[in-house]
Amino acid sequence: MEFLKYQKNYAVHVYETGPDGKLTLYSLFDYFQDIASDHAVKLGYGRDDLLKQNHFWVLSRIYAEISSWPKWGDLIIVKTWPRGTDRLFALRDYEALSPNGRSVANATSSWLIIDRDTRRIQRADDTLSMYNSDLPRETELPRKAMKLDPVPDDSQIKDLPGVRVSDLDVNLHTNNVRYLKWVADSYDLDFMMHNVPLSAEINYLAESHYNDKISIRVSEDKETGNVFNHSIMRTSDKTELCRLKICWAKNHL
């Protein structure tokens, strides 16, 4: 089947940068979410298409490796393509480049189709399963997004404000990129000024809604160094909403 690739250009706006003047991790993931949505529409699997069957998309896992960090005013070319299915997951990959072809980031994601009433996972149809299923290995990251281990119960806990209106998506659930923003806000300014992410991996486990109270459990991986594992919890019933793992490197300003 034809290699179904789609691309868009993104100019880095000032409101998409952090205090170091570089594109934030959550803004990069916003680009991934935006282009995936646009491409799904073009392929006939957009939000409105799925709603006709009373279904909707849920991002389950995403893993990204970052090679360089653009600054305010830079242009990024983002490409995406579906890559068949793995069991119940629909796979989608991404590549971000500078205009001169330098790598900015690569990512891979796993999506689920959910029934709105039963909340049961629906199996992807044959067409979706065949999209780019025979791509050469060099188009992929070395591995898929994986299931992350739980964060230890004795880890540091940080409380956050409740889910606000600005956190919600069109389904009245917390937008998936907001979890990453909450984690970024849990670091102190000095750390964020002197470190940049090399990779980030997220598992989405449950929905959160308006006014839910949130806490983050944080644990540093002592063996690898500068790797932090996070678990975002709903405090009222201790439901784990998502797990995030971020590997950091020193920021050479």
Buried (B, 14 or more C-beta within 10 A) or exposed (E): EEEBBBBBEBEBEEEBBBEBEBBBBBBBBBBBBBBBEBBBEEBEBBBEEBEEEEBBBBBBBBBBBBEBBBEBEBEBBBBBBBBBBEEBBBBBBBBBBBEEEEEBBBBBBBBBBBEEEEEEBBEBEEEBBBBBBEBEEEBBBEEBBEEBEEBEEEBEBBEBEBBEEEBBEEBEBBBBBBBBBBBBEBBEEEEBBEBBBBBBBBBBBEBBBEEBBBBBBBBEEEEEEBBBBBBBBBBEEEBBBBBBBBBBEEBEE
